[in-house]
Amino acid sequence: MPKDVLVIAEHRGGKIKKVTTEAIGAAQSLAEALRSSVHIAVLGSGVEDLADELSRYGRQVFLLEDPKLEFYSNDGYAQALAPFIRSRDYSIMLLGATPTGRDLSAMLAARLEVSLAPDCTALQIENGKLAVTRPVFAGKAIAKVAINTTPAIATIRPNTFPVAENSDGGTVERIPCTVGDLRVVIKEVVQKAAGRMELTEADIVVSGGRGLKEPGNYRLIEELAEAIGGATGASRAIVDAEWVDHSMQVGQTGKTVSPKLYIAIGISGAIQHLAGMSSSKVIVAINNNPDAPIFKVADYGIVADAMDAVPLMIEEFRKLAVH
C-alpha cells in the first residue's frame, strides 16, 4: 500500500522557495500519521547544489536533471515527473500554491488522472486518506475535503505552515530523466522586479489603494514597507489605474498572501481584495471611512486620512530602527 509523501521543490534564481520548506514541514506531519517517509523531488539543469541543500532537511532527495528543464515548463516537468511518480507509488504529493505550483499540480493531476486540492490552509490524515481545509467562494466559506484518489495532490498556501527544521541524514539520488520534444520552449526568463521582496512569501505586507489619492503617493507604501522590512502590495483599483504593476495586486484576480502582518492603507475592503489577504495572521487597516468593509476583518483599525497617518508611522518606525 502506498504511503510515502512527495514534496516537489520549487526554486527560482538558484534559491529554494520558502514555500517548499513549509511543504516539507507539512509533509513530515502527514508522514508521521501514515508511519511513512518524506521524499523531495527537485528538477532542473545544474541544480545539484539545490539538491544538497534540500538533503539537509534529513530527507531522501531525488534529482531529475535534463537540459530542457533549465527553465520551468509544465510540459517538461510533467514529462519528467509522471513516470517517476508512477514508479514510486506515492500516497500524497505536495506543492506550493504559487503560480508555478498551481500550473504544475493541475498538469500532473490530469496526466495521472487523480484529484487535486488547491490552496490548502490545513492538512490531516483521516482514515488513512488526506483531508484538506481550503477557502472557497472567494474566502467567504471554508471547505473540508477528503481526497480518495492515489496519489492525492495538494498545494499549500504560502506562510500557512511552519518551516521544516534542518536535520542530518538526508541523501541525494540522481534519477535518469529524459525529456522529449516540448510544445513550448522558454528561451529566457526576465526578472522585471529584481531585488523586490517576493510578495507571497513576505512575513509583512503593506498594501495601498485609492485612499492614497494619486500615483505619486504610493511612495509612502514603499517607505513604510522599507521601514518595517515588508513587501509592497496594491488593490485592484490602483493596478487598473496603472499606478503600479499587476504583479503587486493582492486579491481574487491577483495574488493571495498570508503574512504575519498585513497593513491595508486606503483600501475599502471589497470582497475581491479580502479573498487575497483575509488569512493574514494580523490585519491593520487605515481608512478615513469608519464604515469601510476592511474594518470588519481588521484586528486593528485607524480611522484617518492615509496622508496624515502614514508619514507619522514611517517616522516612528524609523526611530525604532535607529534604537
N, C-alpha and C positions, 0 to 999 in steps of 0.2 A: 504494500500500500504506500503510495507516495506521501512523503511528509515534509521533506526539506523545503526551506523558504529561500527564494532567489531575489536578490536586490540587483536591479540593473542600474549601474552607476551612470551619472551624468557629469560631464566635465566640459569646461569651456576655457580657452586660453591657457591650457596647461594646468588648470586647477580643478579640483573636485568641487562640485557644487555642494553647498551646505545641506541642501535637502536630501542628498544622498546619505550623509552621515545620520540624518534624522531617520531615514528609511531603514538604515542598518539597526538603529536602536529599536525601532518598531518591530522589525523582523525578529530581533532577539526575543522579545516578549512573546511573539507568536510561536517561535520555535520552542521556547520553554514549555508552553502549553501543549505543544504537539510532541514534545520529547524528541526533537529533531535538531537539525543543524541549519545554520545560515550560510548561504553561498553568495558571492558577489561576482557579477559579470561586468567587465569593462571592455569596451570596444573602441577601435580607432586605429591609428597608424603611428608608430613610435611612441606608444604610451606605457612602456614598461615601468617608468618611474611612478606613474599613477597607480599601476597595479601593486607595486611595492608599498606605496603609501597606504592603500586600502588594506593591505595584508596586516598592517599594524593594529587593525581592529580585531585581530585574532581570528579571522575567518578564512575560509578557502576561497581564493580569488581565481577566477578563470579569465584568462587574457585572450581575446579574439581580435587578431590584427589582420588587416589587409590594406593595401594602398588605397583602395576605393572607399575605405572607411575614414579617411583623413578628415573629411567634413561629414557632419551628420546628414543622413537622409533616411526617411522611414523605409524606403525600399531596400537600401543596402543593409541597414541594421536588422531588418526583418529577415532578409536572406541569411544573414549570419546566425541570428538567434534562434529562428524556428527549429532547425534540425538539432541544434544543441539542446534546446528545451525539451524536445520530444525524446531525446536520448537519455535525459536525466530524470524525467517523470516527476517534476516538481508539483507540490500541492498549492503553493501560493507564490505570486510574483508581485513585487512592489517597485514602483517608480515614483518620482516626484511629480506633483501636479503642476508642472511647468509647461510652457508651450511645447518643448521637446517631449516631455513625459506624456502629455495628453496625445500628441501625434503618434508616438511610437506604441503606446499601450493600445490605442484603437487599431492600429495596423496588426499588432500581434494577436489581439482578440479575434480579429477577422480571420487571420491565417490559421490560428489554432482552433477556431470555432468554439471559443469559450466566452464566459461572461466577464464584463469589466465594470468595476465600480469606481467612478472618478471622484476626485476632490474630497477624499475622506478625512474626517476630523477625529475618528476613533476606530480602533480595530480590536477585535477579540475573537477567540475561538469558542464556538458553541456547538456541542455535539459533533466535534471533530471537523467542523466547517468554519470558514471565515465569515464573520458577521461584521458589517461596517456601519458606521454612522456618517451621514453626509447631509449637507444642507440642500434643500430643493426649493423650487418656486422662488428663485432669487433670494434665498435665505430666509423666507417667511415661515418655513417649516423645516423640521429635521426628520429625516427618514432613517430607519434602521433596516438594513437589507442583509439577508443571508444569501451567500453565493453557493450554488450547488455544483457548478462545473469544476473540473480539474484540468489544469491549474486555475485557481481564482486569481484574477488580475485586479490590482487596486492601485490608484495613485493617491498620494497623501499630500494634503495641503501644507505648504512650507510654513515653518515656525509654529507648528501644531504639536509635534512630537519632540521629546528630548533627544539631544545629540548623543550618539553612541560614544562610549568611553573606549580609549585605546587599551589594548591588552596584547600579550605576547602569544606566539604560537601560530600566527597566520602563515599560509603558504600560497604560492602563485603557481598555477599550472597553465601552460600555453595550450590552447585548443586549436587544432588545424581548422582553418577557416578559408573558404573560397567564395568570393562574391562574384556573381555573373554580371551580365550587362545591366546597367541601371537606366531606368526610364528618364531620370533627370540627373544630370551631373553638375555638382556645385564646383565652380572654379575658384571662388574666393568668398571669404566672409569679411565684411567691413564692419568694424565696431564704430558705430556712429557716436555713441555716448561714452567714449573712452574715459576711464577714470571715475565715472559716476557709480555710486554705490548701487548694487542690484536691489531694485525696489521690493521684489517679492521675498527677499531673504533678510531685509533690514530689521533690526530689533526696534528701531524708532522710525516712524514715517510722519512727515509733515506735509499736509496737502492744502492747496489753496483753491478757491473758487471765485465766483463772480463778485463776492464781497470785497475783493481786492481792488475793484473799480476800473483798473486799467492795466495793460500788459506790463508796463514798467514796474509796477508794484510787486510783481512776482518775486523780485529780488529779495523781498522780506522773507518769503518762504525759504529761499536758498540760504539766507543769512541765519535764520533760526535753526534750520537743519544742520548747518555747519557748526553752530554754537553748541548743539547738543549731540552731535555725532549721528545724525539721522539721514535718511534718504528723502527725496522730494517727490511728491505726487500731485495730482490735479484732478479736478472734477471734469466731467464730460463737457460742461458748458464752456470752460476756457480752452479746452482742447479743440472743440468745434470752432471756437472763435480764433483759433490759431495763435493763442498766446504761448503755448508750449507744445512739444511734440506728443503724438499719441502714445508713445512708449511710456509716458508718465501718467497716463489715465488710470485711475482706480475706479472700479465699478463693474457692472454686469457686462458691458461691452469693452472693458479694459482689463486691468489686472486685479487679481484677488490677493489681498495681503492679510497677514495675521501677526502683526508686530506686537511687542510687549507694550508699546505706547503709540497711539495714533492721535495726531493733533489735526483736527479739521478746522481750517480758518476760512471764514467767509463762504462756507458750504452749507446750503439749506438742509440737505439730507434727503434727497429724493430716493425712492426705493432702489433705483438702479445703482446709486452710489453706495447705499447701505449694503447691497449684496456683495460688494467687493471688500468691505472692511469691518463688518459687524462682528466678526470673530476675533477682533483685536482684544488683547488682554485688558488694556485700559484705554478709554476713549476720552479725549478732551476736545470740547467744541467751543469755538469763538464765533459768535454771530450777533449782529445788532437787532435781530428779531427774536424776542423771547419765545415766540410760538413756533420757531423753526423746528421741523421734524428731527433734526440732528440731535436736539436736546433729549429726545425720548430714549435714545440709545447711549447717550454720553454718560460717563461716570462723573465727570466734572464739566461744568459749563460756565462760560463767561459771556454775559450779555454786554457786548461792547463793539464799537467800530474797530475793525481789524487794523485800520491805520493808526489808531490810538494804542491798542493793546499790544500788538506785535513788536513795535520798536522798544517798548518797555521790557518785554520778555527777553528780547535779544540782549539788551543792556544788562539785565540781571544775570542771565546765564553766562555771559562773558565774564562778569565779575566772579562768579563761582569758579569758572575755569582757571582764572588767574590764581585763586587761592587754593 
